[in-house]
């Protein structure tokens, strides 16, 4: 029988990201209105060109603002783990794909435990909420080398991952 579980986790925005997103809108609207008023009052001949430029500015602001909405998708299919990053609910990029049997370490994530460990690549694909339990996987990826992956799986995805882990890794994870 095939095993397939997937989960989409929205990344929580930090205060800086919220501030930046709000600043983009406030700055863009202020500059746009100022340019339109300045062109209308002083240069009637170029008003339409300035209006077109302001519309392009606002469209660019919209797409830049949307690109800050990030989600991660975890999917486990018969022991194969796929991790994708979804930007603006439309653009998908594969971050990692590997077999669960190749996982070297697995367990609950505490940043202090991994602070002094050298990884070739770190992928933080969790929600970022302090209340959510974060787990880590270490695996050697062909394109990334020794990689640390931090995720926030639900019980179904967590169970599917544990089902396909090597025996020693699963035992170590249960002890910790």
C-alpha positions in Angstrom: 0.0 0.0 0.0 1.3 3.4 -0.9 2.0 6.1 1.7 1.4 9.7 0.8 1.2 12.6 3.2 1.6 16.3 2.5 1.4 19.5 4.5 1.6 23.2 3.7 3.1 25.4 6.4 2.9 29.2 6.1 6.0 31.1 7.2 5.3 33.6 9.9 6.5 37.1 9.0 8.9 38.8 11.4 8.4 42.3 12.6 11.0 43.5 10.1 9.3 41.9 7.2 5.9 43.4 8.2 7.6 46.8 8.6 9.2 46.5 5.2 6.0 45.4 3.5 4.1 48.3 5.1 6.9 50.7 4.2 6.8 49.6 0.6 3.2 50.5 0.4 3.3 53.8 2.3 6.4 55.0 0.4 5.0 53.9 -3.0 1.6 55.5 -2.5 3.2 58.7 -1.2 5.7 59.0 -4.1 3.0 58.1 -6.6 0.6 60.7 -5.5 3.3 63.3 -5.2 4.5 62.6 -8.8 1.0 62.8 -10.1 0.2 66.1 -8.4 3.6 67.6 -9.4 3.1 66.6 -13.0 -0.5 67.7 -13.2 0.2 71.1 -11.7 3.5 71.9 -13.5 3.8 69.7 -16.7 0.5 69.0 -18.3 2.2 67.7 -21.4 3.9 64.8 -19.6 1.1 64.0 -17.1 0.0 60.8 -19.0 3.6 59.5 -19.1 4.0 60.2 -15.4 0.6 58.5 -14.7 1.8 55.4 -16.6 5.0 55.4 -14.7 3.1 55.6 -11.4 0.8 52.7 -12.4 3.9 50.6 -13.2 5.4 51.6 -9.8 2.2 50.5 -8.0 2.0 47.2 -10.0 5.7 46.5 -9.0 4.8 47.3 -5.4 2.0 44.7 -5.5 4.2 42.0 -6.9 7.1 42.8 -4.5 4.7 42.8 -1.5 3.2 39.4 -2.6 6.6 37.9 -3.0 7.0 38.2 0.8 4.2 35.6 1.3 6.1 32.3 1.7 4.8 28.8 2.4 6.6 25.5 2.6 5.2 22.2 1.4 6.4 18.9 2.9 5.4 15.7 1.1 6.3 12.1 2.0 5.6 9.5 -0.7 6.7 5.9 0.1 9.8 7.1 2.0 10.7 9.9 -0.4 10.7 13.3 1.3 10.2 16.4 -0.9 10.5 20.0 0.4 9.2 22.9 -1.8 9.1 26.6 -1.2 5.9 28.4 -2.5 6.1 32.1 -3.0 3.0 34.2 -3.4 0.9 31.1 -3.7 2.0 30.7 -7.3 5.7 30.1 -7.7 7.2 26.8 -6.5 10.8 25.9 -6.0 12.2 22.6 -4.9 14.5 23.0 -1.9 15.3 19.4 -1.2 14.4 15.9 -2.2 15.8 12.7 -0.6 14.9 9.3 0.7 14.1 9.1 4.4 16.4 6.0 4.6 19.4 8.4 4.0 18.7 10.6 7.0 21.7 10.7 9.3 20.1 12.4 12.3 16.5 13.3 13.3 14.9 14.9 16.4 13.4 18.0 18.0 15.2 21.1 17.0 17.0 23.4 19.5 19.1 26.1 17.8 21.8 25.9 20.5 22.5 22.2 19.8 23.3 23.0 16.1 25.1 26.3 16.6 28.7 24.9 16.6 28.1 22.1 14.0 29.4 22.8 10.5 26.8 22.2 7.8 27.3 22.9 4.1 23.8 24.1 3.8 21.0 25.0 6.2 17.3 25.0 5.1 14.9 26.6 7.7 11.5 25.5 6.4 9.4 26.0 9.5 6.5 28.2 10.4 8.6 30.3 12.7 6.0 30.3 15.4 7.6 29.7 18.9 4.6 27.6 19.9 5.1 25.0 17.1 7.3 22.1 17.6 10.2 22.1 15.2 12.1 19.0 14.1 15.4 18.7 12.3 16.8 16.3 9.7 20.4 16.0 8.6 21.1 14.4 5.3 23.8 14.5 2.6 22.3 15.9 -0.6 24.1 15.6 -3.9 23.6 19.3 -4.7 24.0 20.6 -1.1 26.4 18.4 0.8 25.8 17.9 4.5 22.5 19.7 5.0 20.4 20.6 8.1 16.7 20.9 7.4 14.3 22.4 10.0 10.6 21.6 9.6 7.3 22.0 11.5 5.5 18.8 10.6 2.0 17.8 11.8 1.5 14.3 13.4 0.7 12.6 10.1 3.8 13.8 8.2 5.9 13.2 11.3 4.7 9.6 11.5 5.3 9.0 7.8 8.9 10.3 8.2 9.6 8.2 11.3 8.2 5.1 9.5 10.9 5.2 6.9 13.9 6.3 9.0 16.8 3.9 9.5 16.4 1.9 12.7 19.4 3.6 14.6 18.3 7.1 13.7 14.7 6.4 14.9 16.0 4.9 18.1 18.2 8.0 18.7 15.3 10.3 18.0 13.1 8.4 20.5 15.8 8.6 23.2 16.2 12.4 22.9 
